[in-house]
């Protein structure tokens, strides 16, 4: 009998293992699903006014190293930090400027190192110098390899920020990550419909909000109106840093004891209205059981449906049971309203 030996046998074994692994793969993998998000909301560090700029940089990096150590054991896919995450307290305006000139990209590069070593995305939100000498208040998305894959410049800085040299951003980019589509807002942005409506049209999976203020009801409003998950990282333990679903419900929050929160969110989801969907939702639940989750907040008339199936996405379930999405139902209602005979003269 022919017998494989040595390297030839090893090669044949590898080939056989590859074929077996290929055969046991699911028919197709979903594009979206569960993502673990960590939000950190510590207060800025305070330094003495006599501290040398490079020492301040070193202390800022040490501060974030300590903070990251609290969430990295959860193996997050994304870590979010507050606005101006590397701006210390205790320095005059002139000394802050000196610090920023020495800091350059040192803190950002440290974030990139952490992202690369832990195979996660990270948001670095900070004052950023431009080549022309002007400044921006920016959120920088760093990917799992430690590369910058997108930058958002705060569209609506306060008047005080403008007077301090920070210019308003023009664009509101959508960042394509391996877990979904991500957009940004920073602090004062949350008050303006212009940027929110851009995002509602873009249909992101996640809104990242780095800030010095919470925004109150506006967080839930943005999440629901953009049909998107929402993560806020707010400086200071007294102000909640929270992760919300597209209904605006809080999935996780920091507390008076901890500066951070971690949650696993299912981005393979959609909002549908109950009108004309009751029987279809029941049929979908009958077939897929625990593989589909229907979340009803009550009083709203809309529910959040999410696929927890290994291979069948929520889009496929919607198509299979002819469910009507919330936005489609509202658009159909508006169109029906103006049809002849449906409106008073």
Residue pairs with C-beta under 8 A, 6 or more apart in sequence:
4 12
26 310
26 311
27 311
28 311
29 311
30 268
30 307
30 309
30 310
30 311
30 312
30 313
31 313
32 179
32 180
32 205
32 267
32 268
32 313
33 179
33 266
33 267
33 268
34 264
34 265
34 266
34 267
35 77
35 78
35 179
35 180
35 206
35 264
35 265
35 267
36 74
36 75
36 76
36 77
36 78
36 262
36 263
36 264
36 265
37 76
37 77
37 78
37 80
37 206
37 231
37 243
37 262
37 263
37 264
37 265
38 71
38 74
38 76
38 78
38 79
38 80
38 260
38 261
38 262
39 79
39 80
39 231
39 232
39 233
39 241
39 242
39 243
39 252
39 254
39 260
39 261
39 262
40 67
40 68
40 70
40 71
40 79
40 80
40 81
40 82
40 233
40 241
40 259
40 260
41 82
41 233
41 234
41 235
41 236
41 237
41 239
41 240
41 241
41 254
41 259
41 260
42 63
42 67
42 82
42 235
42 236
42 237
42 259
43 235
43 236
43 237
44 84
44 85
44 87
44 88
44 89
44 235
45 59
45 60
45 63
45 88
45 89
46 88
46 89
46 90
47 55
47 56
47 59
47 88
47 89
47 90
47 91
48 90
49 90
49 91
49 92
49 95
51 59
51 90
51 91
53 95
53 98
53 99
53 101
53 102
53 103
54 102
56 88
56 91
56 99
56 102
56 103
57 99
57 102
57 103
57 106
57 107
59 88
60 86
60 88
60 103
60 107
61 106
61 107
61 110
64 81
64 85
64 86
64 107
64 110
64 111
65 110
67 81
67 259
67 260
68 79
68 114
70 258
70 259
70 260
71 79
71 260
71 262
72 114
72 118
74 262
75 118
75 120
76 120
76 262
77 120
77 121
77 179
78 120
78 121
78 122
78 123
78 177
78 179
78 206
78 231
79 114
79 115
79 120
79 121
79 122
79 123
80 123
80 208
80 210
80 231
80 233
81 122
81 123
81 124
81 125
81 210
81 233
82 125
82 210
82 211
82 212
82 233
82 234
82 235
82 241
83 125
83 137
83 139
83 186
83 187
83 210
83 211
83 212
83 235
84 125
84 126
84 127
84 137
84 212
84 235
85 107
85 124
85 125
85 126
85 210
85 235
86 103
86 107
86 126
87 96
87 126
87 127
88 99
91 99
93 164
100 127
100 129
101 129
104 129
107 124
107 126
108 124
108 126
108 140
108 142
108 148
111 122
111 124
111 142
112 122
112 142
112 146
112 147
112 148
113 146
114 120
114 122
115 121
115 122
115 142
115 143
115 144
115 145
115 146
116 144
116 145
116 146
119 144
120 144
121 141
121 142
121 143
121 144
121 177
121 179
122 141
122 142
123 139
123 140
123 141
123 142
123 184
123 208
123 210
123 233
124 139
124 140
124 142
125 138
125 139
125 140
125 186
125 210
125 233
126 137
126 138
126 140
127 135
127 136
127 137
127 138
127 166
128 135
128 136
128 137
128 138
128 140
128 151
128 153
129 135
130 136
134 165
134 167
135 165
135 166
135 167
136 153
136 154
136 166
136 167
136 169
137 153
137 154
137 157
137 161
137 166
137 186
137 187
138 151
138 152
138 153
138 154
138 169
138 186
139 151
139 152
139 154
139 184
139 186
139 208
139 210
140 148
140 150
140 151
141 148
141 149
141 150
141 151
141 152
141 175
141 177
141 182
141 184
142 148
142 149
143 149
143 177
144 178
149 175
149 177
150 173
150 175
150 182
151 173
152 169
152 171
152 172
152 173
152 183
152 184
152 186
153 167
153 168
153 169
153 170
153 171
154 161
154 166
154 168
154 169
154 186
154 187
154 188
154 189
155 168
155 169
155 170
155 172
155 189
155 192
155 194
155 195
156 168
156 188
156 189
156 191
156 192
156 195
157 166
157 167
157 168
157 188
158 187
158 188
162 168
172 183
172 184
172 195
172 198
172 199
172 202
173 183
173 184
174 181
174 182
174 183
174 202
174 204
175 181
175 182
175 183
175 184
176 182
179 205
179 267
180 204
180 205
180 206
180 267
181 202
181 203
181 204
181 205
181 206
182 204
182 205
182 206
182 207
182 208
183 199
183 202
183 204
183 206
183 207
183 208
183 226
183 228
184 207
184 208
184 209
184 210
185 195
185 207
185 208
185 209
185 211
185 222
186 209
186 210
186 211
187 210
187 211
187 212
187 213
189 195
190 209
190 211
190 215
190 218
190 219
190 222
191 218
196 222
196 225
196 226
199 207
199 222
199 226
199 228
200 225
200 226
200 227
203 226
203 227
203 228
204 226
204 228
205 228
205 229
205 267
206 228
206 229
206 230
206 231
206 265
206 267
207 222
207 223
207 226
207 228
207 229
207 230
207 231
208 231
208 233
209 215
209 219
209 222
209 230
209 231
209 232
209 233
210 232
210 233
211 232
211 233
211 234
211 235
212 234
212 235
213 234
213 239
214 232
214 234
214 239
214 240
215 232
219 230
219 232
219 242
219 244
219 248
220 230
220 244
220 247
220 248
220 249
221 248
222 228
222 230
223 229
223 230
223 244
223 245
223 246
223 247
223 248
224 246
224 247
224 248
224 271
226 246
227 246
227 270
227 271
227 326
227 327
228 246
229 243
229 244
229 245
229 246
229 265
229 267
230 243
230 244
230 248
231 242
231 243
231 244
232 240
232 241
232 242
232 243
232 244
233 241
234 240
234 241
237 254
237 255
237 256
237 258
237 259
238 256
240 253
240 254
241 253
241 254
241 259
241 260
241 261
242 250
242 251
242 252
242 253
242 254
242 261
243 250
243 251
243 252
243 253
243 261
243 263
243 265
244 250
244 251
245 251
245 265
245 269
245 295
245 304
246 269
246 271
246 304
247 271
247 295
247 297
247 300
247 302
247 304
249 295
249 297
251 263
251 265
252 261
252 262
252 263
253 261
254 260
254 261
266 293
266 306
266 307
266 308
268 306
268 307
268 313
268 314
269 304
269 305
269 306
269 307
269 314
270 304
270 305
270 306
270 314
270 315
270 318
270 325
270 326
271 302
271 303
271 304
271 305
271 325
271 326
271 327
272 281
272 302
272 303
272 305
272 318
272 323
272 324
272 325
272 326
272 329
273 301
273 302
273 324
273 326
273 329
273 330
274 281
274 301
274 302
274 303
275 301
275 329
276 324
276 329
277 323
277 324
280 321
280 322
280 323
281 294
281 303
281 305
281 321
281 323
283 321
284 292
284 305
284 317
284 320
284 321
284 323
285 292
285 294
288 307
288 309
288 312
288 317
290 308
291 307
291 308
291 309
291 312
292 305
292 306
292 307
292 308
292 309
292 314
292 317
293 305
293 306
293 308
294 303
294 304
294 305
295 303
295 304
295 305
295 306
296 303
297 303
297 304
302 326
305 314
305 317
305 318
305 323
306 314
307 313
307 314
307 316
307 317
309 317
317 323
318 325
324 332
336 342
337 343
